[in-house]
């Protein structure tokens, strides 16, 4: 998200990306080299290896209301609060793929403090963060589990700025947290937990850091009192990683703990709600260390 690791906001923004990724079960090998998984079929029918949560093919339009709160403590301190409503326009995009176009419709709150406060370039007028956030839009190509195809997403015309047009920078980038959450890769059985250990790699401003993660997935309950089967899934993740900074900058290390609670409509194959809490402690060599606390809340409604 930032061009160079030495930028003063990089540690915090790197951790934002980790927080948004926390509910994901990205395609990666487990300790024994086999990816845990079930069939990519209709989640309304329990499979032998459990219930697989998957999005349905075809057109769907959802209203997402999302809140993001972040605090950064340490030598660099700051805060961020976002409360928005947006539209997700889902359409087919080839075999076993969907395009999710998103845009911000309403901004109830947007505030930045400390290290996160936008600073205009010399000679430029300060931008209204609310107006900038209302410009946030784009699209992603995902599979039926919600994992993004980065190359296909980058090529979408919705993600290309007209020549000469400047974006809203940090504000618009934060608005891009809207979207469909990634779903667990494996089938889940009611009341049983599955623990997955994996080695992942995070791109932090061009510097790739290896992350060792352990995640526990639990299908807590299926509530059909509303007439729809709503599956509640929790994901508890611990991860850590470290890498030497370039030019003798010291060691960048990250330790994170995340708790995710997601409700998914098994009949309509759409998300209902998502709650993420993550605490990340980081040390960035000569830049010092600190801690970020991130909370994300989102609700989804078919329109």
N, C-alpha and C positions, 0 to 999 in steps of 0.2 A: 504493500500500500504506500510505503514511502520509498524514496529512491536510494537512500543510503542509510546503513546501520547506525552511523554516527548521529543521525538526526535525533533531536532530543525527544521526539514523541515515539520513536520506533518501538521501544520495549512495550509501551502501553498498547499501541495499535497491533503489534504482533500478538499480544495476548487477547485482543478483541477477536482476531481471526480464530484463535484457538477456542475461545468461548463459544463462538457460533458453530464451530465444528464439533463441539462436545456431544450433542445428541446424535451425531452421525455415526454410522458404522461403515467407514470408508472401505473400499475394496482393498484389502491387504491380506497378507498371508498370516495365519496363526502360527503358533510355536511349532506345530507339526507339519506346517507347509501347506495345509489344506484350508481353503476358505470355508468358514461355516456357512451353510446356506440351505434354503429350501427352494421349492419350485417357485417360479415367478408367475404364479397364477392368481386366481380369484381368492381374496382373503376371506371370503364369506364361508368357505368350506374348510374345516380343520383337516390338515394333512397328517400323515402318520408321524411326521417329525414335529408336529405342532402347528400352530396357526401362523401363517406368513402374512404380514402386513404389506399390502401393495396398493399403489394407486391404480385406478381403472383407466382404460383407454377411452378416447373420445373427449368431446368438448365439455368443459366445466368452468364455471365462473364462481369465484369465491371472494368474499369480503374478509380481509384480515385486519384485525385491530392489534397493534403491537406496541409494547413498551420496552425500552432499553434503558438501563441505568448502569453507569460505570463510575467507580471512584478509583483514583490512583493515589497511593501514598508512597512516601519516600522522598529522596532528594528532589524529584519532580513530582508535583502533586496536581491533581485536577479532578474534574467531575464532568459528567455528561448525562443528560436526561432527554429521552425522545419518547413521544407518545403520538402515534399516527394511526390513521386508517388508510388502507390501500386496497386496490383491486388486483386479483390474480386471475388472469385469463388463460386457461389451460386448453391446449389443442394437441392433436396428434402430430408427431414429427417423425414419421417413418415407423419401422417395426420396433416395438418395445421401447418407444421413446416418446416424450412429451415436450412441448414447448410451453414454458410458463412465462408469460409477459406480465410485468408488474409495474404499477405506478402508484404514487402517493395521491390520495384524494383529499385528505384532511390532516392538518397538523394541529394538535391540541396543545402540545408543549415541545419546545426545543430550547435547550440551554447548554452552554459550554462554560466551564470555569477553569482557571489555572492553565495548566499545560495544554488543555484541549481548546482553549479559546482561539477562534480563527483570527489570524492577523493578516490584513490586506498587504499586498505588495506595495512598495513605495510608489506613490503617485496614483494609486487606485483608491476608489471609495469603498468603505466597508460594505459588505453584502449583508442583506437581511437574511439570517439563517432560516427563517420560516419560508421566505420566498425561494431560497435555494433548495430547501428540502422538498418543496412542492414540485420542483422540476425533476426529482429523482424518478427515473423510469428505466426500464431495460427488459431483458428477457434471458432465460436460461434454457438450455436443452438438458433434460434429465432422463434417467431411466425410470422404470416403474417403481423403483424403490426410493427415488428422489435424489440419487447421486448425479451430480452435474458432469456433463461432458464438456470439459474446459475448452477444448479446441473448437467444437461446434458452437459453443456459446460465444466465444470471442468473435466468430465469423458472422454472427447475426447482425443484420442492418440496424436493429433496435439499439445495439450497443455501440454504434459508431456515431461520433459527434460530427456535425457538419464542419467543413473546413473553416478554420478561423474562430469557431465558437469555443469559448472557455466554459468548462463545467463549474459546478458549485464546490469543487474540491472536497474537503473533509465532510461537509454537511451532506452533499449528495451521496458520497460513499457510504456514510452511516445509514442513509435511507435504504440502501440495498440489502439490509438484513431481512426485508420482507421476502417471503417465498415459502414453498412447501418444505417442511422438515424432512430430513432423510430418515428412513425407516430401518429398523433392525434387519440385518441380512438373513439371519437364521430364523427358523420357525420357533415359536415359543409355546410352551405348555403351561396351562393355568396353574399358578402357585409354585412353579419351579423356576429356579434361577440358572442362567448359563453365564459362565465367566469366560471371557475371551482375552487372551494376551496377544499383543501384536507390536510389531515395530513399524512406526510410521515416520513420515518425514514432513516437516512443515517448512514452507517457504516464507522466511521472515525478511521481507524487503530485499530479496535476491540471495540471501544467505540461508542455506538449507540446514536445518538442525534435526538430527534424529531424535525421535521421541519414543520411549518405551511406555506403552499404555496397558492398563488392565481395566476391563469394563465388565460390569455385572448387569445382565439384562433379566428383568423379571416381569412376567405377565401377572399383574396383581389381581385383576378381576375383570369380569365381563358383565356389564350392567345393561339389562334389557328393559328396565322399567319405563323408558321413554318410547318403547316400541321399536327402537333400533338397538343393535348390539354395539355397545361402546366399550372398547378394550382400553384398560389403563395399564400403561407400561412404564416402569421406572428403569433408569440407566444410571449406574454409579460408576464414575470413572476416576482413576488416578493415573497421572502421567508425569514423566520427568525426562529431561534431556539436557545436553550441554554441548557446546562447540566453541572452539577458539575464535575470537574476533580477529578480523584482518588487521594488519599493520600494528601488531603488538597491543591490541586493545584489551587483552585479557580474556577471561572465560565468560561466555554467556550461558547461564544455566536457568532452567525453568522447572518449577514444580507446581503441579496443578491438581485440584480436586474439584469435581463437578457432580452435581446431582440434577437429573433431568426427569420430569414427569410429563408424559404425553398421553392424551386421550385420542383414540382413533375410532372412527365409525366403520365397523367391519362390513356393514350392509351397503353403505354408499361409497365406501373406500375413499374417504376424505378425512383430514385431521379435524379435530374438534378444539383442542387446546394444547398448548405447550408451555412448560415452565422450566427455566434453566437457572441454576445458581452455580457460579464458579468462582473460586478463589485461586489466584495464581501468584506465587512468589517468584521473583526473578532477581538475578544478579547479573549485571552487564559490565563486568570488568571495571575500568576506570570511571565509567558512567555511574557507578553505584548500583544499588538495588532498591527494591520496593515491592509493593503488593498491589494487585488489582482485584477488585470485587465486581463481578458482573451479574446482573439479573436481567433475564429476558422473559416476558410474558406475552403470549399471543393467543388469540382466539380466531376461529375460522367459521364462516357461515356461508352456505350456498346462496347465490342470488340468481 
